Amino acid sequence: MKVSIISDLAGFKRIKEDWGSLFERGEYSIFQSFEFSYYSWKFELSKNHQNHLHVIEVRVKSLLVALFPLYIDPFKRLRYINDKHADFCDFLIHDNFDVELMSSYLSRYISSKSLYLINLKEDSVAYNLFRRGKFNNYYIQSFQKYSDLIFPRGSFPDRYDRYKSKNKAVFRRIKRVHHDKSHIILSRESDDFPLKDILILKERMIKSGLRGPSFLGNDRLMLIEELFNSNRLVISIIHKDVDVHAISFILKKSNEYLFWISLFDNIKMIHIYNYILFIQAVSNDSKVCINFGRGAYDYKLTNFKPDVKLLFTVFVFQNKLQRIIFVSYSKVKMIIRKFYMAIKT
């Protein structure tokens, strides 16, 4: 077994083909794809010179058997690349790879470093590696929630058993309200990246106060465009004539679609209307999994009734004292948050 550290863009690009092969073998999200990690580093994280690329690759002979897409942040923590904007983080491991062996190696390797992993699914490689591994000074906690739903072919929304008549009536009402608008789905196979429309709608959102001035900066737009050009992302658009009123960037892998970032005018239910028409379009001819992404927001739960699941964090500290301080701080912060919410309500 040979373990190497990739620390520059040239080395990162060199493993594109092997990364893609490993990615296709597993049940990973697009956030584990080469394109997401590579362009996130190139366009966003590398701009801060205090960040250092630290992708760990493990090979047996010439075969890539494990990948840990990490970087070291300004606080000297090992983190998953672009973890704040990756709804799901994970490592990539070949199905024949000895996970226990890697667990033993990582335990020794990170003993002099702190590790900060967020947005881990319960069935993820990373979560189970640490939950079952022999690590000192680690801490695991539930972090956030995400939600998804499987729609049988042609079932959405009227023939879907989970939806009661009240839910179906809401969908019909939203469609009636916006019947004068049109819906299109853009993909790299047949369309160009709609940069002009995105910029116009982005500025309208900022001016109306729906988003802050830093929303969807140029670096993030370059990442999104590369994901579109790599056929990893499609774009759902609601428009009326030449005016675009809603745009959703949706990551795709096979028959799974994940709503990632959305733009929309301050028009009642226009965002939900975009969701409805997209789900209806992609589920019309085949069974699909619709992932509503990170965050159990009311508009998702109320309208679409998805299954809600937990996300976890894993922290590994350099010593016991760091762990005690962090756990104590987390508990105090949780108490303050609960107290604040009790006062607010």
N, C-alpha and C positions, 0 to 999 in steps of 0.2 A: 504494500500500500504506500503510495506517494502522496504527501500532502503539500500543496503549494499555495502561496498567497499571491493573488493578482492585485496589483496596486497602481496600474496605469491604464489609460484608455486603450492603448494598442493591445495589451494583454487581454483586456476585457473583450475587445472585438474578435480576438483570435478564437475564442471558445464558442462563438455564436452557433455553429453547426452542432457541436456536441451538447451545448445547452438545450437547443431545440429538440434534440433526440431524447434527452432525459425528461424534458418538460412533457412531451407527448406520451410518455410511458405512464405518467401519474395522473391522479385526479386533482390537478392544480387549477387555481384561478389564473386569469390573465396577469394578475399582479406578480406571478412567479415566472412569467415569460421573459425571454431575453430582451425583447423590445422594451418592455416596461422598465426593467432594471437599467439597461444600458442608456436609454435616452433620459431617464430620470437623473442618472448620474451626470451625463454629458451636458444636459441643458439646465439642470437645477442645482444639485448638490455640489458639483465641482466648482461652481461659481464662488463658494465660500472656501477660501484656501486653508481654513482651519479643519475642514473635513478631509479625511483620507480614505481612499478606496481600500477595501479589505475583503475581497471576495476569496473565500476559501474553497479550493477545488481538491477533490480526492479522486485519485485514479488507481486502478488495479491494472498493472501493465499500461496499456494505452487507453483503456476504457474509463470514461468518466462515470463514477459511481455515486458521487455526492457533491452538492453545491450549497454553499452558505453565502447568499448574496448580502454581504455586510459592508458597513463603512464605520470609521471611527469619527465621532462627532467632536465638537470643540471641548466637550466635557470629558473626553477620553473614554467614552462609552462605545462599545460595539453595538450597532443597531442595524436593523433590516433597511435596505435601501428604500428611501422615500416612504418610510413607514406611516407618516402622518396622512398621506394621501393614498396609501394602499389599504383598501378596506380589509384585506386578508393577507397576512404575512405568513411565510413558511419557508422551510428548507426543501431542497429537491434531493431525493435519495432513490437510487436504483432498487428495484424490487428484490434483487438477490444480494443486496449489500448487507453486511453484518452491522446492524445498528448498535449492538452492544459494544462492539469494538470501537465504533466512532464515539459512542458515549464516553468510553474510557479515555479516549484521546482528548475530547473536548474538555473533560473534567480537569485534565492536566493543563491544557492549553490556556483556558480562560482563568486559571487560578490567579494570574497576575493582572487580570483585566476585569472590568465590570461589563455586564451584558444586559441589554435593555431591549426586550422583544415585546411588541404589542400586537393586538388584532389577530390573535391565534384562535382558529377554530378548535373545537374539542377533538376532532378527528385529524388534526394537522400533525405532520411529522414533528415539527418543533415542539409543540405542546407535549406530545407523548414521549419524546426523547428526554425532556427534562423531568416530566412527571415520574417516569420509570427509572431514570438514570441515577447514578450515585454522585450527586453534586453537593458541595458544601456551600453554606451561606446563600441559599437561593430562596426565592419567595414567589409564590404563584397566587394570583387572585383573579376573580372575574372582573372584566374590564368594561365591556359594552355589550350591546346586543346587535344582531343582524336578523334579517328575515328573508324568507324565500317561499316559493310556491310552485308546484308542478301543475301545469294545465294540460289535460289530455287534448288531443287534436280536435279542433272545432268546438271546444266546450265553453270558451270565454265569450261573453259573460253569462248568456242565458241558459246554457245547459251545464253549468258548473254547480254541483250539488252543495258546495260549501256556502254559496251565496243564497240568502233568503230573498223573498220577493222584494223586501225593502231595499236591499243592496242593489238588486237589478234595476229597480225603479230609479235609484240615484244615478246609475250609469246612463240610463236612457235620458234622464233629465239633463245631465251634463252634455250629452251628445246633441240634444235639441237646442240648448242654449248656444252652442257653437257650430250649428249646422252650416253656417255660411263660410266656414273656414275649411281649408284643405290640409291633408296630411301626406308627407312623403318620408321615405327612409332612404338616406344616402349611404352608399358603400363605395369602396375604392374600385370595385369591378366596373362601375358604370358612371361614377360621378367624381367631380372635383371637390376638394375641401372648401367649404363655404366660408372662408375667412372673413369676407366683407360683412356678411349677415351676422356672424358671431360678434364681431367688433361693434356693430351698430346696436345689437340687443344688449351686449355687455354694458355699453355706455348708458343706455336707457335705464338699466337696473341700478347702476351706480347713482345716476342723477335722481332717480326716484327714491333712493334710500334703501332699496331692497338688498343691496350689497355694498360693502365698503370700497374705498378707492383702490385697494390692492387686489381686488377680486380678479382672478383669471389673468395673471400677468403674462408677458410675452414668453417667458420660459415655459410656463405651463401650457400655453397654446402650441409651442413647438413640440412638446411632448405629445399632446393630443393629436397634432397633425401627423406625427410619425406613426402613432398607433393606428390612425386611420389609413395611412399609406401602406402599413404592414398588414392590413386587413384584420386587425385585432379589434377594431372599433367601428361601429356604425352610428349614424346620426339621425335622430328622429326629429322632424320639424313640423310645426303647425304654422301655416301662413294664410293670409288673405290677400289675394292678388300678389303684389310685390312686397308686402309688409310681412316680416317674420315675427311671430308672437311668442313662440316657445321653441327651445332647442334642448334636446337631451343627448349627451354623449353616453353611449351604451357599449360596454365591453362585451365581446362575444367569444365563445369557445364551443364549437359544435352546436348543440341545441340549448346551450345555457346563455342567458343574456343578463347582464348586470347594469342596472341604472347607476351611473357614476356621478356625473356632474350635469346640472341642468341650469338653463337660463330661461327667463320668462318675463313677460310684461305683467304689470299690475292689473290683471284682468281676472275676475273671479273664476276659479277652477280651471284655468287654462293649462296649468301644469299637470293636473290630474287628467285632463282631456288628452294631452299628449301621451301619457302613460297608457290610457285606455286604448287609444287607436293603435299604438305600437304593439301592445300585447295581443290585441285582436288580429293584427296583420301577421305576426310571426307564428301564432298558434293556430291559424286557420287550417294549415295543411300538415302540421306535425305536432307531436307532443313536445313541449318546451318547459324548461325550468326558468322561471323569472326570479332573479335575485334582486331584492330591493336595497341591498347593500347595508352598510354599517349605520346604526342608529334606528331605534324602534320609535320612529316619529308617529304622531297621532294620525296624520293624513294617510300614511301607509297602512297602519293597522285598521283604521276605521273603514277605509274604502276597499281595501283589497284582501283583508283577513288572512295575511300570510302566517306561516309558521315562524315563531320567534325563537332564536337560539342564542346561546351565550358566546362571547368572545373572551379570551383570557390574555393576561400578561405574564411574562416570566422575567424576573430580575435575578441576576447572579452578581454577588458583591465580592469585593476583594478580601473582606474580612468580616468577622461577626459583628463588630461595632457598627460598620456601615449598614448592615442588615437591620440591627436594632433601631438605629436612628431613622432609617427609611420607614420601617413598619410603624413606629411610633408616630411619625409625621403623618403617614397615610391615615391612621386611625383618628388623629386629632382633626385632620381636614374633613374626614367623613362626618364626624360629630358636628363640626361647624356647618357643613352643608345641610345636614338634616335639620339643625336648629334654624337655619336661614329659611329653608323651605316651609317649616312649620309656622314661622312668623308670617311669611309671604301669603300663605293660604288662610 
